[in-house]
């Protein structure tokens, strides 16, 4: 029977606690797009050519909450594989923006029905929450934060599955979620709070500890304020290079990547006074004590004035600065912007200071310029105390998801400069303590050299989603994953990715052929 892309033949989805406001179906014909692997997480780059699909948008509200939420679903006409591949958002956006559509283009080209939600958040051209964060001065928009944090995710699953059942005449055989960063956090929320929503969850570099993460990303900027020192980017880059030089070979291979982070004891203060040529100015400089302290404190993570641990920092050798663009693989927590005369100012990444402004302080006029360490400690505590239950995904009790047979698989870059990989390790250890058999349903693969979600010298995995699908559908346990990438010299390199806490080790006696190793030269230990 021919599929009909029409609201006349599609059943209006039913949503408990929600009211459908509008329901549109439009046939998209001869659709062409390229889904690059950088945003089609866990997949290779794919190209959609001359595809036909039914684009259904459901607009609804939660009566009494003054919200308007849109769920957009793409239903392939000719090549449907019987599966749902829902996608997440990034940063302050739940979905329905360019990266979501890139991932959806990849999914629909491979035969998946796919969907995304905007969680009822207003349009954000600059990807910041200024337009929706407050209902009025002093009053955070808790309804929208709740939608963003959790509620819209279950709604999306219910609406999308109802549309699939109506359009194809049967429910999807398997349902998957995929996302990175915010999308990873969304995936973990689904596993913790809505375990029946998806059979498999592909959660990469997840912002699990949202309230700790966002409030503490400001730590390096605070240290610049306290020291009254704002380094040129080249000075921090010189320290990063020194760290890589010191710790690269600890894994047995010199490849410009720190893989054995546990053995890396590099201290930035050890290179104070070292000369380097600054790419920003073309002049010779020496590494200052202040820049070394900043790098050391950034990588160590925030500490209270009394020296107590507050949260994790990026791994030693991770990128500290960047281009001040919105690209997540080219920013750092210690970014500065410098004028032609060499004077620099701090540039926050748009996470910590925004979170404090709109939620902790709830004051659009609040400014971070004169923040003290005591205030910083207060903001971190208040962030956790007030908002953990709304948006954090640090509940280690995944019993319901485990019992229903769900699987979680993702990757996290060891050079992630925004969401410390140690925070994901910490969460996995929490789950393992709560459920000793955690590795039977939850595996996280660490990727040496990978930045936040994509980018960096270690390459981005392109097989993790298929590994999740094989685990869910065939019971194929992902004990390790071969990983190929192109290095800075244009050579294809091969490594072996291992599920945490295992580490990839080169087999004794393995030799590179023409500068290239093979994945079977490594073993997970």
C-alpha positions in Angstrom: 0.0 0.0 0.0 1.3 3.4 -0.9 2.3 5.7 2.0 0.3 8.9 2.3 2.0 12.0 3.7 -1.1 13.8 4.8 -2.8 14.8 8.0 -6.0 13.3 6.5 -4.5 9.8 6.9 -2.1 10.3 9.8 -3.6 9.9 13.3 -3.1 12.9 15.6 -0.7 11.8 18.4 -2.1 11.6 21.9 0.0 13.0 24.7 -1.0 12.8 28.3 -0.5 16.2 29.9 -0.2 17.9 26.5 -2.6 19.5 24.1 -1.9 19.4 20.4 -2.0 22.8 18.8 -1.2 22.0 15.2 -0.3 19.1 13.0 1.4 19.4 9.6 2.6 16.9 7.1 4.6 17.9 4.0 6.1 15.6 1.4 9.8 16.3 0.7 11.0 15.0 -2.6 14.4 14.5 -4.2 16.1 15.7 -1.0 19.9 16.1 -1.2 22.3 16.7 1.7 25.6 15.6 3.1 25.7 14.4 6.7 29.3 15.0 7.8 30.6 12.6 10.5 31.6 15.6 12.7 27.8 16.1 13.4 26.5 12.6 12.5 28.0 11.2 15.7 29.3 7.7 15.6 28.8 7.4 11.8 30.8 7.9 8.7 29.9 10.8 6.4 26.9 9.9 4.3 25.2 11.7 1.4 21.4 11.8 1.0 20.6 11.7 -2.7 17.1 12.2 -4.2 15.4 11.0 -1.1 11.6 11.3 -0.5 10.3 11.6 3.0 7.3 12.8 4.9 8.2 15.8 7.2 5.7 15.9 10.1 5.7 18.7 12.6 3.6 18.4 15.8 3.1 21.6 17.8 1.8 21.2 21.3 1.6 22.8 24.8 1.4 21.7 28.4 -1.8 23.5 29.5 -1.1 26.1 32.2 2.6 26.3 31.4 2.5 28.9 28.6 4.9 26.8 26.4 4.8 25.9 22.7 6.9 22.9 21.7 7.6 21.5 18.2 8.6 18.0 17.4 9.7 17.4 13.9 9.8 13.9 12.4 11.1 12.7 9.1 9.6 9.5 7.8 11.4 7.9 4.7 9.1 6.8 1.9 11.1 4.1 0.1 14.0 2.9 2.2 12.6 2.7 5.8 14.5 0.1 7.8 12.0 -0.3 10.6 14.0 1.7 13.1 13.8 5.1 14.8 17.0 7.2 15.1 16.1 10.3 17.2 18.7 13.0 17.6 19.6 15.5 20.3 20.8 19.1 20.5 23.9 21.0 21.7 24.8 23.7 24.1 21.7 25.7 25.0 19.6 24.1 22.2 17.5 21.0 22.6 17.3 20.4 18.8 15.7 21.6 15.6 18.8 23.5 14.5 21.5 23.0 11.9 23.5 20.2 13.6 20.3 18.3 14.3 19.2 18.5 10.7 22.7 17.3 9.6 22.3 14.2 11.8 18.7 13.7 10.6 19.8 13.9 7.0 22.3 11.1 7.7 19.7 9.0 9.5 17.0 9.3 6.9 19.5 8.5 4.1 20.3 5.2 5.9 16.6 4.3 6.2 15.8 5.5 9.7 12.8 7.4 10.8 14.2 10.3 12.7 13.1 13.2 14.9 14.1 16.3 16.9 12.5 18.6 19.4 13.0 22.3 20.2 11.7 21.8 23.8 9.7 25.0 23.4 12.7 27.2 23.6 12.6 30.4 21.6 14.8 30.9 18.5 18.4 31.5 19.4 20.4 32.8 16.6 23.5 33.2 18.8 22.8 29.8 20.5 22.4 31.5 23.9 19.3 31.3 26.2 18.9 35.1 26.7 15.4 35.0 25.0 13.9 32.3 27.2 15.9 31.9 30.4 13.8 34.4 32.6 10.1 35.0 32.9 11.1 38.3 34.6 14.0 39.7 36.4 14.8 37.5 39.3 12.6 34.6 38.1 14.1 31.8 36.0 11.8 30.2 33.5 11.5 26.8 35.3 8.9 25.4 33.0 11.1 25.8 30.0 14.2 24.6 31.9 12.2 21.5 32.9 11.2 21.0 29.3 14.8 21.4 28.2 16.1 19.2 31.0 13.7 16.2 30.7 10.0 16.5 29.8 10.4 17.3 26.1 12.5 14.2 25.7 9.8 11.7 26.7 7.2 13.8 24.7 9.4 13.5 21.6 9.6 9.7 21.9 5.9 9.3 22.4 4.9 11.6 19.6 7.5 10.2 17.1 6.6 6.5 17.8 2.9 7.3 17.4 3.6 8.9 14.0 5.7 5.9 12.9 2.9 3.5 13.9 0.3 5.6 12.1 2.4 6.1 8.9 3.8 2.6 8.5 1.1 0.6 10.2 3.4 -0.7 12.9 5.7 0.5 15.7 9.4 0.7 15.1 11.2 -2.6 15.6 14.0 -0.8 17.5 14.3 2.8 18.7 17.6 4.6 19.2 18.7 8.0 20.6 22.0 9.6 19.5 23.7 12.9 20.6 26.8 14.5 21.9 27.4 17.0 24.7 23.9 18.3 25.4 22.6 15.5 23.2 24.6 13.1 25.4 23.1 14.6 28.5 19.7 14.2 27.0 20.4 10.5 26.3 21.5 9.9 29.9 18.3 11.6 31.1 16.3 9.3 28.9 18.0 6.2 30.4 17.5 7.4 33.9 14.0 8.9 33.9 12.3 7.4 30.8 13.8 3.9 30.4 11.1 2.7 28.0 11.7 5.4 25.5 14.6 3.8 23.6 16.2 0.4 23.2 19.7 1.9 22.7 21.2 5.2 23.7 24.3 6.6 21.9 25.5 9.2 24.5 28.8 10.8 23.6 30.7 13.4 25.7 27.6 13.8 27.9 27.1 16.8 30.1 26.0 14.5 32.9 26.8 16.7 35.9 25.3 19.8 34.3 25.2 22.0 37.4 28.8 21.3 38.3 30.0 21.5 34.8 28.4 24.8 33.8 29.2 26.7 37.0 32.9 25.5 37.0 33.7 26.1 33.3 34.3 29.7 34.4 37.2 28.6 36.7 40.1 29.6 34.3 38.5 33.0 33.5 38.2 33.6 37.3 41.9 32.7 37.7 42.8 35.3 35.1 40.7 37.9 37.0 42.4 36.9 40.3 45.9 37.0 38.9 45.1 40.0 36.6 46.9 38.2 33.8 45.5 37.5 30.4 47.9 35.6 28.3 48.3 35.6 24.5 46.9 32.4 23.1 50.3 31.5 21.8 51.7 31.3 25.3 49.1 28.8 26.4 49.6 26.9 23.2 53.3 26.6 23.9 52.5 25.0 27.3 50.1 22.6 25.7 52.9 21.6 23.2 55.3 21.1 26.1 52.8 18.8 27.8 52.4 16.7 24.7 56.2 16.5 24.2 56.6 15.4 27.8 53.9 12.7 27.8 53.4 11.6 24.2 55.8 8.6 24.4 54.3 7.2 27.6 52.0 4.9 25.6 54.9 3.5 23.6 54.2 5.5 20.4 55.3 9.0 19.5 52.3 10.4 17.6 51.6 13.8 19.0 48.8 12.4 21.3 48.8 11.8 25.1 47.1 8.3 25.4 48.5 7.3 28.8 47.1 10.2 30.8 47.4 8.3 34.1 51.2 8.2 33.8 51.5 11.9 32.7 53.0 14.0 35.5 53.8 17.1 33.5 53.9 20.3 35.6 53.5 23.5 33.6 55.7 25.3 36.1 58.6 23.2 34.9 58.7 25.1 31.6 58.6 28.7 33.0 61.2 30.7 31.3 61.2 28.5 28.2 61.6 30.5 24.9 59.2 30.1 22.0 58.1 32.0 18.9 54.6 33.5 19.3 52.5 32.8 16.3 50.2 35.7 17.3 52.9 38.4 17.2 55.8 36.8 15.3 58.1 37.7 18.2 60.2 35.6 20.7 58.7 35.2 24.1 59.3 33.2 27.3 56.6 31.3 29.2 55.6 33.2 32.3 54.9 32.0 35.8 51.3 33.3 35.5 50.5 31.5 32.3 52.0 28.3 33.7 49.9 28.6 36.8 46.8 29.2 34.7 47.4 26.1 32.7 48.1 24.0 35.8 44.9 25.2 37.5 42.8 24.7 34.4 43.9 21.1 34.0 43.7 20.4 37.7 40.1 21.7 37.9 38.6 24.2 40.3 39.6 24.2 44.0 38.2 26.2 46.9 40.3 28.8 48.6 40.9 26.2 51.3 42.2 23.8 48.6 39.3 21.4 48.5 38.3 19.7 45.3 35.3 21.2 43.5 35.3 19.6 40.1 37.4 18.0 37.4 39.4 19.9 34.8 40.3 18.8 31.2 43.2 16.3 30.9 46.7 17.6 30.9 47.6 18.5 27.4 44.1 19.5 26.4 43.5 22.6 24.4 43.3 25.8 26.6 42.4 28.5 24.1 40.9 28.8 20.6 39.5 31.0 17.9 36.7 32.5 20.1 34.3 31.1 17.5 31.2 29.0 18.3 32.8 25.8 17.0 33.0 23.4 19.9 36.2 21.9 18.6 38.1 25.2 18.5 37.5 26.8 21.8 39.0 26.5 25.3 38.2 27.4 28.8 41.1 29.9 29.1 40.4 31.8 25.9 41.5 35.4 25.5 41.0 38.0 22.8 44.0 40.3 22.1 44.4 43.7 20.4 47.2 44.6 18.1 49.2 46.1 21.0 49.2 42.7 22.7 46.6 43.6 25.4 44.2 40.7 26.1 40.9 40.2 27.8 39.3 37.0 28.9 36.6 35.4 26.7 34.3 32.9 28.5 32.9 30.1 26.3 29.2 31.1 26.8 28.4 28.4 29.4 29.4 29.2 33.0 28.8 32.9 33.0 25.5 32.5 31.2 24.3 29.9 33.6 25.2 32.0 36.6 23.7 35.1 35.1 20.3 33.7 34.2 19.7 30.9 36.7 21.8 31.3 39.8 21.6 35.1 39.9 18.6 35.4 37.6 19.8 38.9 36.8 20.4 39.9 33.1 22.6 42.8 34.2 24.9 40.6 36.3 28.6 40.7 35.2 31.4 38.4 35.9 34.2 40.9 35.6 34.8 41.4 39.4 33.9 38.0 40.6 35.8 36.8 43.7 36.7 33.2 44.6 34.2 33.3 47.5 31.5 34.3 45.1 32.5 31.5 42.7 32.3 28.9 45.4 28.8 30.2 46.4 27.7 30.0 42.7 28.8 26.4 42.3 27.1 25.3 45.5 23.9 27.2 44.7 23.8 25.8 41.2 23.9 22.2 42.4 21.5 22.9 45.3 18.8 24.7 43.2 18.9 23.0 39.8 20.2 19.4 40.0 16.8 17.8 40.1 15.7 19.7 37.0 18.5 19.1 34.6 21.4 17.0 36.0 21.7 13.4 34.9 23.9 12.0 37.6 21.5 9.4 39.0 23.5 6.1 39.2 20.4 4.0 39.5 19.9 2.7 36.0 18.2 -0.5 37.2 15.0 0.0 35.2 16.9 0.6 32.0 19.2 -2.4 32.7 16.2 -4.7 33.4 14.3 -3.7 30.3 17.3 -4.8 28.2 18.4 -1.3 27.2 22.0 -0.5 26.1 24.1 2.6 26.4 27.2 3.1 24.4 29.2 6.3 23.6 32.6 7.8 23.3 34.4 10.7 25.1 37.5 12.4 23.8 40.4 12.3 26.2 41.3 15.8 25.0 37.8 17.1 25.5 38.5 20.7 26.5 34.9 21.5 27.6 33.4 18.5 29.4 36.2 16.7 31.3 36.4 13.0 30.4 37.1 12.4 34.1 33.5 13.5 34.9 32.2 10.7 32.6 34.6 8.2 34.3 33.3 9.4 37.6 29.7 8.7 36.6 30.5 5.3 35.2 32.2 4.4 38.4 29.1 5.5 40.3 26.9 3.2 38.1 29.4 0.4 38.5 29.2 0.7 42.3 25.4 0.7 42.2 25.1 -2.1 39.6 28.2 -4.3 39.6 27.2 -5.8 36.2 27.1 -2.3 34.6 29.3 -3.4 31.7 26.6 -5.7 30.6 24.5 -2.7 29.4 26.7 0.4 29.6 30.1 1.0 27.9 32.0 4.2 27.3 34.9 4.4 24.9 37.7 6.9 25.5 39.3 8.3 22.4 42.9 9.7 22.8 43.4 13.0 21.1 39.7 13.7 20.4 38.4 17.2 21.4 34.8 17.9 22.4 32.6 15.6 20.3 34.8 16.1 17.2 38.2 17.5 16.1 41.7 17.0 17.4 44.7 14.9 16.3 43.1 11.5 17.4 40.2 11.5 15.1 36.5 10.9 15.7 35.0 7.3 15.9 32.7 6.4 13.0 31.5 3.0 14.2 30.1 3.5 17.6 26.5 3.8 16.6 26.6 0.6 14.6 28.3 -1.1 17.5 25.4 -0.1 19.7 22.9 -1.4 17.2 24.7 -4.7 17.0 24.7 -5.0 20.8 21.0 -4.2 21.0 19.8 -6.3 18.1 22.3 -9.2 18.0 23.8 -9.3 21.5 27.2 -8.6 20.0 29.2 -7.2 23.0 31.5 -4.4 22.1 34.7 -5.6 23.8 36.8 -3.2 21.6 36.4 -1.1 18.5 38.8 -0.5 15.7 39.5 3.1 15.0 40.9 4.7 11.9 41.8 8.4 11.4 44.0 10.6 9.2 47.0 12.1 11.0 48.5 15.6 10.5 50.8 14.2 7.8 47.8 12.8 5.8 48.5 9.2 6.7 45.8 6.8 7.8 46.4 5.6 11.3 44.7 2.7 13.1 44.2 2.3 16.8 42.0 0.2 19.1 39.4 1.9 21.4 38.6 0.2 24.7 35.6 0.5 27.0 36.5 2.3 30.2 38.2 1.4 32.5 40.3 -0.7 30.1 43.1 1.0 28.2 44.5 0.3 24.8 48.1 -1.0 24.9 50.4 -1.6 22.0 51.4 -5.3 21.7 55.1 -5.9 22.5 57.1 -6.1 19.3 54.4 -4.4 17.1 56.0 -2.3 14.4 54.6 0.4 12.2 54.6 -0.3 8.4 55.3 2.9 6.5 54.5 4.9 9.6 51.1 3.2 10.1 50.0 0.8 12.8 47.0 -1.6 12.5 44.2 -2.0 15.1 45.3 -5.5 15.8 48.7 -4.2 17.0 46.8 -3.2 20.1 45.0 -4.9 22.9 42.6 -3.8 25.7 43.9 -4.3 29.2 
